[in-house]
Amino acid sequence: MIKNFTPHISCIFLAGLCSLLTACSDENNPDDGGFASQPFNVTGKVEKGPFVSGSTVTVQPMNADLQASGQMYASTIQDNAGNFSFGSKTFDTPYAELTANGYFFNEVEGSLSAGTLNLRALADLSDASTVNVNILTHLKYQRIANLMKEGQGFTEANRQSQEELMSAFGLQKYAGTDASRFSITAGNDEAGALIAVSSLLIVDRSEAELTEYLARLCQEFGKDGKFSDETLEEMKSDKARLTEKLSSIRENIISRYEELGTTVEVKELARFFDWDNDGTAGNETLQDGESISLETTHLDVPNEGGIYHIGIDSPIPLYTTPPLDLDSKPNDQLSPETFWTNLYEDYPDADISLTQKIDGNTLTIEVARLDSRYEKTATVTLYDARGNEAGQVSITQKGNGDTSVPLLGKDGQTAISGIAMNIAKGFSMLNRIEQYYHFNPTDGNLVSQYITPASTDVEDGWSHFYYAINQALLFKEAEAKQLNVYGDLFNTFNALCYYNMVVMWGDLPYRTQSASSDNLYIGQTAADEILNRLKQDLTAALASDALQEKRNESLGTANDFFFLSKDVARILLADIHLYQHHYAEAVELLSEVIDKGYYSLDASDYSNPDAVGNLAGSSEIIFALRNETVTRSSSVTVSTPPFIPLLNYTDVVLSYAESLYKNGDATAARHWLDLVVSAKGLATSSAADVLAEITHVRRQLMLYSVGQFAYLKRNGIAAQEYDVESFRTLLPIPQQEILTNPNVKQNPGYSL
């Protein structure tokens, strides 16, 4: 009996238990209408950035079909952190719609909004009565409603919309936490995800534009659980504009909450964006402890080029071009090289030509033959998905010494014409200054009156030389990135300017790179150091074939002016050696100029401005510069002839005689001096000393050329010849340079 009765009792017990469980389930399943009325104290935060105190928040009970059910309750945000509370309210349904409207903190701009924003959220209060309203809950709202219309219960619809929304931003790893639990102040990954989405949607948008944009996003996402292709493209552009603002966004949020008396932690925001649009955020940038390594970071490539394969070890995807549309970033400016497009006549711009690609863990670089006289360098840069530099491979490719030197093209001629104009104006000022010194013994007021730190002539001479030097450096730097065949020519022009400036001013700011914000105000380099650098450059120029063995022509076209002969470099190098008292070296260089036979002595007189104006076709002119103005002082005539014969054969022969004399050969020195005296029809002085006779001849001949000051200074007789104090054998640094450049000191003896 007992054996037969036990199963019967068990069945009755199990049936009763199942009935009890079913009844409990019906009573607590709101989707099935089993919810019992109960009080809730609904609290939370409204965050875009945080809504400000006084913003309104309403809560509206909703039935299982999301229809309004019962009374609407209103409250206001209690503080500038966005907190609200409704107090204890009885709800007949667990579902509620929360709506917030008000001003908010714009985390991108770091300021309070100029307009208001409306955000919504749907919540199941039986799950939690703390509900945060934010961008994510707003975007989910319509999607939840549509899924419930299709027959899903709230729980399922909310879960699906949460997964779809987070996946749409590549943030699916955070789908397990409902958006109404996300808060900026939490300091966790979910907070970072909320800030990232919020910042992405508002970047460069006004409040009105954001409202319109959110309406479109809600409609698209509500319908299909994803965004349209057009919207995704817009988000790509938004990410490109946002990438450089992430640090400031993080700082803006931290600062805002500090002002409110709260310390918040904000995660590194970069890892909450799907930069490469592969559907997953955070897998594109290096995390703590991760690094990238390349099999090699430098390639030495022969002139004919080649194909190179480099292994990559990287935990993140890499790209050879930034995947973001970085051209859309603000304040993007063209580089100076953009304007140097036609440097050469009938000659293609040449640089290292290469292609690069990444296939798996291998970077392949293919380098073409280089059509450049000298070696060139290039860099292949690898980027992460944000456009950050993740690695580099530098390339050095050998040049082809047989590459011809082309003539200047349209842009090249324009640039050289500008350089020539400033060089001419600089030397015009120096010649005018030399005239003040020349006439000073007969009018002792000239030098003290016209040679001061505030002198226009001193300022103009200094400025025009530095304009010319900087223009030449800009051209040189641009050309070096193409054929790189003009460097020795630019170095020779550089020596022409700096040697004469050293003679006149002594220690100078010496530029080896064009002026920029990083090197605008450079200090002075010692005169001897500058001269030694110039000697190195001129020696290299003489060894190259950029400068030709020919008669130099400078008064014709821009190409005539630019393509200097080797004699110009020889004369400049000899002048520097003379200035440093290296007479044997000067003898050797000047004898080469004489032996080439391109120039000869004639009756040319460089102390008569009218005569100098007719010397354009003279056999003596080596390098001349055109002038445009004539200026006269009040006491003596200070003229500017139509051109200045800066380098001329008379000066070469007189310098050669000086070098021979200083090198111990007075007889040969006298011979060459007599040739000049005879050619010019001069009466010799009674001086037995050859150097005194050279001084006498120069005084008669060389007024309207530049170089007499250098002759007198290197022989220690400038102060005596010009009847000035010894400190005046150096010009003052212009007052404007002293005032604007804190790294430059005035020459001794002068004051402002």
Stockholm file with secondary structure:
# STOCKHOLM 1.0

chainA/1-752         MIKNFTPHISCIFLAGLCSLLTACSDENNPDDGGFASQPFNVTGKVEKGPFVSGSTVTVQPMNADLQASGQMYASTIQDNAGNFSFGSKTFDTPYAELTANGYFFNEVEGSLSAGTLNLRALADLSDASTVNVNILTHLKYQRIANLMKEGQGFTEANRQSQEELMSAFGLQKYAGTDASRFSITAGNDEAGALIAVSSLLIVDRSEAELTEYLARLCQEFGKDGKFSDETLEEMKSDKARLTEKLSSIRENIISRYEELGTTVEVKELARFFDWDNDGTAGNETLQDGESISLETTHLDVPNEGGIYHIGIDSPIPLYTTPPLDLDSKPNDQLSPETFWTNLYEDYPDADISLTQKIDGNTLTIEVARLDSRYEKTATVTLYDARGNEAGQVSITQKGNGDTSVPLLGKDGQTAISGIAMNIAKGFSMLNRIEQYYHFNPTDGNLVSQYITPASTDVEDGWSHFYYAINQALLFKEAEAKQLNVYGDLFNTFNALCYYNMVVMWGDLPYRTQSASSDNLYIGQTAADEILNRLKQDLTAALASDALQEKRNESLGTANDFFFLSKDVARILLADIHLYQHHYAEAVELLSEVIDKGYYSLDASDYSNPDAVGNLAGSSEIIFALRNETVTRSSSVTVSTPPFIPLLNYTDVVLSYAESLYKNGDATAARHWLDLVVSAKGLATSSAADVLAEITHVRRQLMLYSVGQFAYLKRNGIAAQEYDVESFRTLLPIPQQEILTNPNVKQNPGYSL
#=GR chainA/1-752 SS CHHHHHHHHHHHHHHHHHHHHHHHHHHHCGGGTCCCCEEEEEEEEEETTBBCTTCEEEEEEECTTCCBCSCCEEEECCSTTCEEEEEEEEESSSEEEEEEEECBEETTTTEECSSCEEEEEEEETTTCSBCCEEHHHHHHHHHHHHHHHTTCCHHHHHHHHHHHHHHHTTCGGGTTSCGGGCCGGGCSHHHHHHHHHHHHHHTTCCHHHHHHHHHHHHHHHHHHSSCCHHHHHHHHHHHHHHGGGHHHHHHHHHHHHHHTTCCCCCCCGGGGSCTTCSSCTTSSSCCTTCCCEESCSEEEECTTCEEEEEEEECSSCCBSSCSSCGGGSTTCCCCGGGGCCCCBSSCCCCCCCEEEEEETTEEEEEECCCCCSSCEEEEEEEECTTSCEEEEEEEEECCCTTCCCCCBCHHHHHHHHHHHHHHHHHHHHHHHHHHHHHHTTTSTTHHHHHCSTTCHHHHHHHHHHHHHHHHHHHHHHHHHTTTCCCHHHHHHHHHHHHHHHHHHHSSEECCSSCCCTTSSSCCEECHHHHHHHHHHHHHHHHHSSSSBSSCCCCSSCHHHHHSCBHHHHHHHHHHHHHHTTCHHHHHHHHHHHHHHCSCCCCSCCTTCHHHHTTCTTCTTEEEEEECCCCCCCSSSCCCCCSEEEEEEHHHHHHHHHHHHHHTTCHHHHHHHHHHHHHHHTCCCCSCCSHHHHHHHHHHHHCTTSSCHHHHHHHTTCHHHHHTCCGGGGSCCCCHHHHHHCTTCCCCTTCCC
#=GC SS_cons         CHHHHHHHHHHHHHHHHHHHHHHHHHHHCGGGTCCCCEEEEEEEEEETTBBCTTCEEEEEEECTTCCBCSCCEEEECCSTTCEEEEEEEEESSSEEEEEEEECBEETTTTEECSSCEEEEEEEETTTCSBCCEEHHHHHHHHHHHHHHHTTCCHHHHHHHHHHHHHHHTTCGGGTTSCGGGCCGGGCSHHHHHHHHHHHHHHTTCCHHHHHHHHHHHHHHHHHHSSCCHHHHHHHHHHHHHHGGGHHHHHHHHHHHHHHTTCCCCCCCGGGGSCTTCSSCTTSSSCCTTCCCEESCSEEEECTTCEEEEEEEECSSCCBSSCSSCGGGSTTCCCCGGGGCCCCBSSCCCCCCCEEEEEETTEEEEEECCCCCSSCEEEEEEEECTTSCEEEEEEEEECCCTTCCCCCBCHHHHHHHHHHHHHHHHHHHHHHHHHHHHHHTTTSTTHHHHHCSTTCHHHHHHHHHHHHHHHHHHHHHHHHHTTTCCCHHHHHHHHHHHHHHHHHHHSSEECCSSCCCTTSSSCCEECHHHHHHHHHHHHHHHHHSSSSBSSCCCCSSCHHHHHSCBHHHHHHHHHHHHHHTTCHHHHHHHHHHHHHHCSCCCCSCCTTCHHHHTTCTTCTTEEEEEECCCCCCCSSSCCCCCSEEEEEEHHHHHHHHHHHHHHTTCHHHHHHHHHHHHHHHTCCCCSCCSHHHHHHHHHHHHCTTSSCHHHHHHHTTCHHHHHTCCGGGGSCCCCHHHHHHCTTCCCCTTCCC
//
